[in-house]
Amino acid sequence: MFSSLLLWVDYIHSCQWEYTLDFATLSEKAEITKPTLTGLIDGLGKQGFVERIPHPNDRRKQLLRLTPSGLRLLEQMLPSHYKITGYFMSGLKAPEQLDLTKMLNKLQEFLLNIKYEGVNL
């Protein structure tokens, strides 16, 4: 779950949105399906790291906002995360890194959806 939160923060740090993002944009940027994202966000919300707020222009939509505790956690985790990830990926060429990232995202999506299909491992 933390890796998804890190992806979110990476993206919103590059925006002007005060740590707020809609589901569709996050799903697209993190390359995660919306049902999988919903499960991840539910877990992060229960832990107090994100909250859902009404969309200001569309009552059918919700926005996600990083909470102060979520931001504090990220500020603690990001330096180590980038250092470790950089070290692990340094043995791969750029196209290989992209391929690996796509495969890991696909595997993560599959594993997260297992519980929704009633399978217990």
C-alpha positions as CSV (number, residue, x, y, z in Angstrom):
1,M,0.0,0.0,0.0
2,F,2.8,2.4,0.8
3,S,4.2,2.1,-2.7
4,S,0.9,3.2,-4.1
5,L,0.8,6.1,-1.7
6,L,4.4,7.0,-2.8
7,L,3.3,7.0,-6.5
8,W,0.5,9.3,-5.6
9,V,2.7,11.8,-3.8
10,D,5.3,11.7,-6.5
11,Y,2.6,12.8,-8.9
12,I,0.9,15.4,-6.8
13,H,4.2,17.0,-5.8
14,S,4.5,17.9,-9.5
15,C,1.1,19.5,-9.5
16,Q,-0.4,22.6,-7.8
17,W,-3.2,20.7,-6.1
18,E,-2.5,20.9,-2.3
19,Y,-2.1,17.1,-2.1
20,T,-5.5,16.4,-3.7
21,L,-6.2,14.2,-6.7
22,D,-9.1,12.5,-8.4
23,F,-9.5,8.7,-8.7
24,A,-9.3,8.6,-12.5
25,T,-6.0,10.6,-12.6
26,L,-4.4,8.5,-9.9
27,S,-5.5,5.3,-11.5
28,E,-4.0,6.3,-14.8
29,K,-0.8,7.7,-13.4
30,A,-0.2,4.7,-11.1
31,E,-1.3,2.3,-13.8
32,I,-3.8,0.6,-11.4
33,T,-7.4,-0.3,-12.3
34,K,-10.1,1.7,-10.4
35,P,-11.3,-1.4,-8.4
36,T,-7.8,-2.1,-7.3
37,L,-7.2,1.5,-6.4
38,T,-10.4,1.6,-4.4
39,G,-9.2,-1.2,-2.3
40,L,-5.8,0.4,-1.7
41,I,-7.4,3.8,-0.9
42,D,-9.8,2.1,1.5
43,G,-6.9,0.6,3.4
44,L,-4.9,3.9,3.4
45,G,-8.0,5.7,4.6
46,K,-8.5,3.3,7.5
47,Q,-4.9,4.0,8.6
48,G,-5.6,7.7,8.4
49,F,-3.2,8.5,5.5
50,V,-5.8,9.7,3.0
51,E,-9.3,11.1,3.1
52,R,-12.0,11.4,0.5
53,I,-13.6,14.8,-0.1
54,P,-16.4,15.9,-2.4
55,H,-15.4,17.1,-5.9
56,P,-16.1,20.9,-6.0
57,N,-17.6,20.8,-9.5
58,D,-19.1,17.3,-9.8
59,R,-21.2,15.8,-7.1
60,R,-20.8,12.3,-8.5
61,K,-17.0,12.3,-8.0
62,Q,-14.7,12.3,-5.0
63,L,-11.2,13.6,-4.6
64,L,-8.5,12.0,-2.5
65,R,-6.5,14.1,-0.2
66,L,-3.3,13.2,1.7
67,T,-3.8,13.8,5.4
68,P,-1.1,15.5,7.6
69,S,-0.2,12.1,9.0
70,G,0.1,10.7,5.5
71,L,2.4,13.5,4.5
72,R,4.6,13.0,7.6
73,L,4.9,9.4,6.8
74,L,5.9,10.1,3.2
75,E,8.5,12.7,4.3
76,Q,10.1,10.0,6.4
77,M,9.9,7.3,3.8
78,L,10.7,9.0,0.5
79,P,14.5,9.4,0.9
80,S,15.0,5.7,1.8
81,H,12.5,4.6,-0.9
82,Y,14.3,6.4,-3.7
83,K,17.7,5.3,-2.5
84,I,16.7,1.6,-2.3
85,T,14.7,1.7,-5.5
86,G,17.6,3.3,-7.4
87,Y,20.0,0.7,-6.1
88,F,17.8,-2.2,-7.1
89,M,17.1,-0.7,-10.6
90,S,20.7,0.3,-11.3
91,G,21.5,-3.2,-12.7
92,L,18.9,-2.8,-15.4
93,K,18.8,-0.6,-18.6
94,A,16.0,1.9,-18.9
95,P,13.8,-0.2,-21.1
96,E,14.2,-3.2,-18.7
97,Q,13.3,-1.0,-15.8
98,L,10.1,0.0,-17.5
99,D,9.3,-3.6,-18.4
100,L,9.9,-4.7,-14.8
101,T,7.7,-1.9,-13.4
102,K,4.9,-2.8,-15.7
103,M,5.1,-6.5,-14.8
104,L,5.2,-5.8,-11.1
105,N,2.2,-3.5,-11.4
106,K,0.3,-6.3,-13.2
107,L,1.3,-8.8,-10.5
108,Q,0.3,-6.4,-7.7
109,E,-3.1,-5.9,-9.4
110,F,-3.7,-9.6,-9.6
111,L,-2.7,-10.2,-6.0
112,L,-4.8,-7.4,-4.7
113,N,-7.8,-8.7,-6.6
114,I,-7.5,-12.3,-5.2
115,K,-9.4,-11.3,-2.0
116,Y,-12.3,-9.9,-4.0
117,E,-12.7,-13.2,-5.8
118,G,-13.1,-15.1,-2.5
119,V,-9.7,-16.9,-2.7
120,N,-7.8,-17.3,0.6
121,L,-4.2,-18.1,0.4
